[in-house]
Amino acid sequence: MTTYGMTSTYYHNLDAKGRMNFPAKLREVLGDTFVVAKDATGERCLCVYPMAHWQELIASMEAQPGVTAAKLRRWLMAGAVEVTPDKQGRILLPQNLRDFAGLEKDVAVVGAGYKAEIWNLADWEKEDESFDPAAIPETGTLRL
């Protein structure tokens, strides 16, 4: 069920109310309603999931035993919001999510395969510039 069609980088601005235009190409993949959540891998960005993938993610987390999995699930779900773009293609990012990702005005929306990510533009530029493909260990399973 996972979709891998989100690609490219888009540059947008947040308005004073915390709204931003969300890229039309990504909205086509995400559908009418999708989920915006904190990044659970430690990155300071927001993740944008198609509803079907979000449901798969939560189901897989619920299948994990233990307190750590329960705490992660609670933390992730407590900060997540379902969004439906308005007629102009704008979405509203709640203040708690903007604070988590350090979003103020200039943002980058990055297609990342099965999800999109929303970054503070300066943070994204640092992340993008610091990436070194040669530093990735050979595993024999990655086909480019």
Contacts in CASP RR format, 6 or more apart in sequence:
PFRMAT RR
TARGET T0000
AUTHOR 0000-0000-0000
METHOD contacts of the structure
MODEL  1
MTTYGMTSTYYHNLDAKGRMNFPAKLREVLGDTFVVAKDATGERCLCVYP
MAHWQELIASMEAQPGVTAAKLRRWLMAGAVEVTPDKQGRILLPQNLRDF
AGLEKDVAVVGAGYKAEIWNLADWEKEDESFDPAAIPETGTLRL
1 52 0 8 1.000
1 53 0 8 1.000
1 56 0 8 1.000
2 52 0 8 1.000
2 53 0 8 1.000
2 56 0 8 1.000
2 114 0 8 1.000
3 29 0 8 1.000
3 50 0 8 1.000
3 52 0 8 1.000
3 53 0 8 1.000
3 113 0 8 1.000
3 114 0 8 1.000
4 113 0 8 1.000
4 114 0 8 1.000
5 29 0 8 1.000
5 113 0 8 1.000
5 114 0 8 1.000
6 26 0 8 1.000
6 29 0 8 1.000
6 30 0 8 1.000
6 111 0 8 1.000
6 112 0 8 1.000
6 113 0 8 1.000
6 114 0 8 1.000
6 115 0 8 1.000
6 116 0 8 1.000
7 111 0 8 1.000
7 113 0 8 1.000
8 23 0 8 1.000
8 25 0 8 1.000
8 110 0 8 1.000
8 111 0 8 1.000
9 108 0 8 1.000
9 109 0 8 1.000
9 110 0 8 1.000
9 111 0 8 1.000
9 124 0 8 1.000
10 23 0 8 1.000
10 25 0 8 1.000
10 26 0 8 1.000
10 108 0 8 1.000
10 109 0 8 1.000
10 110 0 8 1.000
11 106 0 8 1.000
11 107 0 8 1.000
11 108 0 8 1.000
11 109 0 8 1.000
11 121 0 8 1.000
12 20 0 8 1.000
12 21 0 8 1.000
12 22 0 8 1.000
12 23 0 8 1.000
12 107 0 8 1.000
12 109 0 8 1.000
13 20 0 8 1.000
13 105 0 8 1.000
13 106 0 8 1.000
13 107 0 8 1.000
14 20 0 8 1.000
14 93 0 8 1.000
14 98 0 8 1.000
14 103 0 8 1.000
14 104 0 8 1.000
14 105 0 8 1.000
14 107 0 8 1.000
17 92 0 8 1.000
18 92 0 8 1.000
18 93 0 8 1.000
18 95 0 8 1.000
18 98 0 8 1.000
19 90 0 8 1.000
19 91 0 8 1.000
19 92 0 8 1.000
19 93 0 8 1.000
20 90 0 8 1.000
20 91 0 8 1.000
20 93 0 8 1.000
20 107 0 8 1.000
20 118 0 8 1.000
21 88 0 8 1.000
21 89 0 8 1.000
21 90 0 8 1.000
22 48 0 8 1.000
22 85 0 8 1.000
22 89 0 8 1.000
22 90 0 8 1.000
22 91 0 8 1.000
22 109 0 8 1.000
23 109 0 8 1.000
23 116 0 8 1.000
24 89 0 8 1.000
26 48 0 8 1.000
26 109 0 8 1.000
26 111 0 8 1.000
26 116 0 8 1.000
27 85 0 8 1.000
27 89 0 8 1.000
29 50 0 8 1.000
30 48 0 8 1.000
30 49 0 8 1.000
30 50 0 8 1.000
30 116 0 8 1.000
31 50 0 8 1.000
31 51 0 8 1.000
32 84 0 8 1.000
32 85 0 8 1.000
33 51 0 8 1.000
33 82 0 8 1.000
33 83 0 8 1.000
33 84 0 8 1.000
34 48 0 8 1.000
34 49 0 8 1.000
34 50 0 8 1.000
34 51 0 8 1.000
34 54 0 8 1.000
34 82 0 8 1.000
34 83 0 8 1.000
35 48 0 8 1.000
35 49 0 8 1.000
35 51 0 8 1.000
35 54 0 8 1.000
35 80 0 8 1.000
35 81 0 8 1.000
35 82 0 8 1.000
35 83 0 8 1.000
36 46 0 8 1.000
36 47 0 8 1.000
36 48 0 8 1.000
36 80 0 8 1.000
36 81 0 8 1.000
36 83 0 8 1.000
36 91 0 8 1.000
36 93 0 8 1.000
36 97 0 8 1.000
36 118 0 8 1.000
37 46 0 8 1.000
37 47 0 8 1.000
37 49 0 8 1.000
37 54 0 8 1.000
37 76 0 8 1.000
37 77 0 8 1.000
37 79 0 8 1.000
37 80 0 8 1.000
37 81 0 8 1.000
37 97 0 8 1.000
38 46 0 8 1.000
38 47 0 8 1.000
38 75 0 8 1.000
38 76 0 8 1.000
38 79 0 8 1.000
38 80 0 8 1.000
38 97 0 8 1.000
38 100 0 8 1.000
38 101 0 8 1.000
39 45 0 8 1.000
39 46 0 8 1.000
39 47 0 8 1.000
39 101 0 8 1.000
39 117 0 8 1.000
40 47 0 8 1.000
40 72 0 8 1.000
40 75 0 8 1.000
40 76 0 8 1.000
43 117 0 8 1.000
43 127 0 8 1.000
44 100 0 8 1.000
44 101 0 8 1.000
44 102 0 8 1.000
44 119 0 8 1.000
44 120 0 8 1.000
44 123 0 8 1.000
45 101 0 8 1.000
45 110 0 8 1.000
45 117 0 8 1.000
45 118 0 8 1.000
45 119 0 8 1.000
45 120 0 8 1.000
45 123 0 8 1.000
45 124 0 8 1.000
46 93 0 8 1.000
46 97 0 8 1.000
46 100 0 8 1.000
46 101 0 8 1.000
46 103 0 8 1.000
46 117 0 8 1.000
46 118 0 8 1.000
47 115 0 8 1.000
47 116 0 8 1.000
47 117 0 8 1.000
47 118 0 8 1.000
48 109 0 8 1.000
48 115 0 8 1.000
48 116 0 8 1.000
48 117 0 8 1.000
48 118 0 8 1.000
49 57 0 8 1.000
49 114 0 8 1.000
49 115 0 8 1.000
50 114 0 8 1.000
50 115 0 8 1.000
51 82 0 8 1.000
53 114 0 8 1.000
53 115 0 8 1.000
54 80 0 8 1.000
58 73 0 8 1.000
58 77 0 8 1.000
61 69 0 8 1.000
61 72 0 8 1.000
61 73 0 8 1.000
61 76 0 8 1.000
62 73 0 8 1.000
79 96 0 8 1.000
79 97 0 8 1.000
81 94 0 8 1.000
81 97 0 8 1.000
83 91 0 8 1.000
83 92 0 8 1.000
84 91 0 8 1.000
85 91 0 8 1.000
93 103 0 8 1.000
93 118 0 8 1.000
97 103 0 8 1.000
98 104 0 8 1.000
101 118 0 8 1.000
101 119 0 8 1.000
101 120 0 8 1.000
102 120 0 8 1.000
102 123 0 8 1.000
103 118 0 8 1.000
103 120 0 8 1.000
104 120 0 8 1.000
106 120 0 8 1.000
106 121 0 8 1.000
106 122 0 8 1.000
107 118 0 8 1.000
107 119 0 8 1.000
107 120 0 8 1.000
107 121 0 8 1.000
108 118 0 8 1.000
108 119 0 8 1.000
108 120 0 8 1.000
108 121 0 8 1.000
108 124 0 8 1.000
108 125 0 8 1.000
109 116 0 8 1.000
109 117 0 8 1.000
109 118 0 8 1.000
109 119 0 8 1.000
110 116 0 8 1.000
110 117 0 8 1.000
110 118 0 8 1.000
110 119 0 8 1.000
110 124 0 8 1.000
111 117 0 8 1.000
119 127 0 8 1.000
136 142 0 8 1.000
END
